[in-house]
Amino acid sequence: MNIHITYGDHAAEGTWKFDNDTLRIIIPKLEDWREESILATHLLIEALICRANNVLPSSMDKYAELFNRKQTSLLVGSDVYMEDEPNCPWSYEHCLARSVERMLAAVIGVPWFDYLDSLRSAKRKP
């Protein structure tokens, strides 16, 4: 398997997808390389566990579309992450990746809430 990590403007919170045997991870450009590394690590772990657990991209896309419609209709708050919802098809995989993400932040000296603020700032950029 090949793993490619690149920057992308449309990836405010980061995205990943498999193209055959290549995992493509796209992250936003952040101010601190450590924060970029933390986010990329989260996405890597999440993608690998989803693949191992046969979480299908089609089920993820369908859920994301439904969730985004709920947020647009104000049925779900804008501060709610779809992956944290219990009926999310990859909630388990996301939670495991989040735990590694938090540990890495602590080990390399990035305060957790500062990191989250950086992600929110990246999301607000046009």
MARGUMI-899464 format. One line per field, with one value per residue (C-alpha): x, y negated, z; residue in one letter; chain; residue number from 1. Coordinates in Angstrom, 1 decimal. Each point is the difference from the previous one (the first is absolute). Example, Ala and Ser with C-alpha at 12.3 -4.5 7.8 and 13.67 -1.06 7.14 Angstrom:
! MARGUMI-899464
xx: c(12.3;1.4)
yy: c(4.5;-3.4)
zz: c(7.8;-0.7)
code: c(A;S)
unit: c(A;A)
pos: c(1;2)
! end
This chain:
! MARGUMI-899464
xx: c(0.0;1.1;-0.9;-0.1;-0.5;-0.6;-1.4;-3.4;-2.1;-3.2;1.1;-0.6;-0.4;2.0;-1.2;1.1;-0.9;1.4;0.8;0.7;3.1;0.8;-1.3;-0.3;-0.1;-0.7;0.5;-0.2;3.1;0.3;2.3;1.9;1.5;-0.9;-3.7;0.2;1.7;-2.6;-2.9;1.7;0.6;-3.6;-1.1;2.5;-1.1;-3.7;0.4;2.0;-2.5;-3.0;1.6;0.8;-3.6;-1.6;-1.6;-1.1;0.6;-3.5;-1.5;2.2;-1.0;-3.7;0.2;2.0;-2.6;-2.8;1.9;0.8;-3.6;-0.9;2.5;-1.2;-3.6;1.3;-1.1;3.6;2.2;3.0;2.3;-0.9;2.4;-1.8;2.6;-0.9;-3.6;-0.7;-1.7;2.9;1.3;3.6;-0.5;2.0;2.9;-0.1;0.1;3.1;1.7;-1.0;1.7;3.2;-0.3;-0.3;2.9;2.2;-0.9;1.0;3.3;1.1;-1.1;-3.1;-2.7;-3.2;-2.3;2.5;0.1;-3.8;0.0;2.4;-2.3;-3.0;2.0;0.9;-3.6;-1.0;2.5;-1.5)
yy: c(0.0;-3.5;-2.9;-3.6;-2.9;-3.4;-3.4;-1.1;-3.1;1.9;2.3;-2.2;2.9;2.4;2.8;3.4;2.5;3.2;0.0;3.7;0.7;-3.6;-1.9;-3.7;-2.3;-3.7;-2.5;-3.8;-2.0;-0.9;-2.4;2.8;3.1;1.9;-0.7;1.1;3.2;0.6;-0.3;2.1;2.7;0.0;0.3;2.8;2.0;-0.5;1.0;3.2;1.1;-0.7;2.1;2.8;-0.1;-0.2;-3.3;-0.8;-3.4;0.1;0.3;-2.8;-2.3;0.8;-0.8;-3.2;-1.2;0.6;-1.6;-3.1;-0.4;0.1;-2.6;-2.2;0.4;-0.9;3.4;0.6;-2.7;-1.3;0.9;3.7;2.4;2.6;2.6;-0.5;1.0;3.6;1.0;-1.1;3.0;-0.8;-1.4;2.9;-0.5;-3.8;0.4;2.2;-2.4;-2.9;1.7;0.3;-3.6;-1.2;2.1;-1.3;-3.6;0.5;1.7;-2.6;-2.9;-1.4;-1.1;1.8;-3.1;-2.1;2.8;0.0;-3.8;0.3;2.5;-2.3;-2.9;2.1;0.9;-3.6;-1.0;-0.6)
zz: c(0.0;-0.8;2.3;-1.3;2.4;-1.7;0.7;-1.4;0.5;0.0;2.8;3.0;2.3;-2.1;-2.2;-1.1;-2.7;-1.5;-3.7;-0.7;2.1;0.8;3.0;-0.7;3.0;-0.5;2.9;0.2;0.4;3.7;1.7;1.9;-1.5;3.1;-0.4;-3.6;1.2;2.6;-2.5;-2.6;2.6;1.0;-3.6;-0.7;3.1;-0.8;-3.7;0.8;2.7;-2.3;-2.7;2.4;1.4;-3.5;0.6;-3.6;-1.5;-1.4;3.5;1.2;-2.9;0.5;3.7;-0.6;-2.5;2.4;2.9;-2.0;-1.0;3.7;0.8;-2.8;1.3;3.5;1.3;1.2;1.4;-2.0;2.8;-0.2;-1.8;-2.0;1.0;3.7;-0.6;1.1;-3.2;-2.2;-1.9;1.0;3.5;1.6;-2.4;0.4;3.8;-0.1;-2.4;2.3;3.0;-1.9;-1.2;3.6;1.2;-2.8;0.7;3.7;-0.9;-2.5;2.2;-1.8;2.4;-1.1;0.0;-1.9;-2.6;-0.3;-0.3;-3.0;-1.6;0.5;-1.5;-3.0;-0.5;-0.1;-2.6;-3.4)
code: c(M;N;I;H;I;T;Y;G;D;H;A;A;E;G;T;W;K;F;D;N;D;T;L;R;I;I;I;P;K;L;E;D;W;R;E;E;S;I;L;A;T;H;L;L;I;E;A;L;I;C;R;A;N;N;V;L;P;S;S;M;D;K;Y;A;E;L;F;N;R;K;Q;T;S;L;L;V;G;S;D;V;Y;M;E;D;E;P;N;C;P;W;S;Y;E;H;C;L;A;R;S;V;E;R;M;L;A;A;V;I;G;V;P;W;F;D;Y;L;D;S;L;R;S;A;K;R;K;P)
unit: c(A;A;A;A;A;A;A;A;A;A;A;A;A;A;A;A;A;A;A;A;A;A;A;A;A;A;A;A;A;A;A;A;A;A;A;A;A;A;A;A;A;A;A;A;A;A;A;A;A;A;A;A;A;A;A;A;A;A;A;A;A;A;A;A;A;A;A;A;A;A;A;A;A;A;A;A;A;A;A;A;A;A;A;A;A;A;A;A;A;A;A;A;A;A;A;A;A;A;A;A;A;A;A;A;A;A;A;A;A;A;A;A;A;A;A;A;A;A;A;A;A;A;A;A;A;A)
pos: c(1;2;3;4;5;6;7;8;9;10;11;12;13;14;15;16;17;18;19;20;21;22;23;24;25;26;27;28;29;30;31;32;33;34;35;36;37;38;39;40;41;42;43;44;45;46;47;48;49;50;51;52;53;54;55;56;57;58;59;60;61;62;63;64;65;66;67;68;69;70;71;72;73;74;75;76;77;78;79;80;81;82;83;84;85;86;87;88;89;90;91;92;93;94;95;96;97;98;99;100;101;102;103;104;105;106;107;108;109;110;111;112;113;114;115;116;117;118;119;120;121;122;123;124;125;126)
! end
